[in-house]
Amino acid sequence: MLAAGKPILYVSHDEDDYGWQFLEGADQELEDLTIIGLAHILEIDPEMEKLAQLEPGYHATRVTQRSAWVVEKTPAEPENEGEI
């Protein structure tokens, strides 16, 4: 979850369900996450509009709120062997 005053430093557009993730960093715990509307994300940081064209299966990172975004293909998650 985004804490008040913390910048969004990691944005992911998921390939499997086309969901979006807006995080303070790539390493967040599942229990810390929450669902909020896109309009609220734009209230928190209007710069997120620049990433509206981020393709599914890609993520963008930046070091600080004023840094340039670096866009990369999100690596595929390893498949679990032996799973039915």
C-alpha positions in Angstrom: 0.0 0.0 0.0 1.2 3.5 -0.7 1.9 5.4 2.5 1.1 9.1 2.6 3.8 11.1 1.1 5.7 8.1 -0.3 6.5 8.2 -4.0 5.4 5.6 -6.5 8.6 4.0 -7.8 7.4 0.8 -9.4 4.5 0.4 -11.8 3.5 -3.0 -13.3 0.9 -3.8 -16.0 0.3 -7.5 -15.5 0.2 -9.7 -18.6 -2.0 -12.4 -17.1 -5.0 -10.3 -15.9 -4.1 -6.9 -17.2 -4.1 -5.5 -13.6 -2.0 -2.6 -12.6 0.3 -2.3 -9.6 1.6 1.0 -8.2 4.1 0.5 -5.5 6.7 2.3 -3.4 9.2 -0.3 -4.6 9.2 -3.8 -6.2 9.5 -5.6 -2.9 6.1 -5.3 -1.2 4.4 -7.9 1.0 1.1 -9.3 -0.1 -0.6 -8.3 3.2 0.5 -4.7 2.6 -1.4 -4.4 -0.7 -4.8 -2.7 -1.2 -7.1 -2.0 -4.1 -7.8 1.6 -5.1 -9.2 3.3 -8.1 -7.0 4.7 -10.9 -8.4 8.2 -10.3 -7.0 8.0 -6.7 -3.6 7.0 -8.2 -3.7 10.1 -10.4 -4.5 12.2 -7.3 -1.5 10.8 -5.5 0.8 11.3 -8.5 -0.5 12.9 -11.7 2.8 11.8 -13.4 1.3 8.3 -13.6 -0.6 9.4 -16.7 2.7 9.2 -18.6 2.6 5.4 -18.1 -0.9 4.9 -19.4 0.5 3.3 -22.5 2.6 0.7 -20.6 1.9 -2.6 -22.3 0.8 -5.6 -20.4 3.8 -7.7 -19.4 6.0 -4.7 -18.7 7.0 -2.7 -15.6 8.5 0.7 -15.1 10.8 1.7 -12.2 12.5 4.9 -11.1 14.9 5.6 -8.2 13.2 8.8 -7.0 10.1 10.7 -7.8 12.1 13.0 -10.1 14.0 10.2 -11.9 13.2 9.1 -15.4 11.2 5.9 -15.7 13.0 2.8 -17.0 10.6 0.5 -18.8 11.4 -3.2 -19.0 9.7 -6.5 -19.9 8.6 -8.3 -16.8 10.3 -11.7 -16.5 7.9 -14.7 -16.7 7.3 -16.3 -13.3 8.8 -19.8 -13.1 6.3 -22.5 -13.4 6.0 -24.8 -10.4 7.1 -28.3 -11.3 4.9 -31.1 -10.1 1.8 -28.9 -9.8 -1.4 -30.4 -11.1 
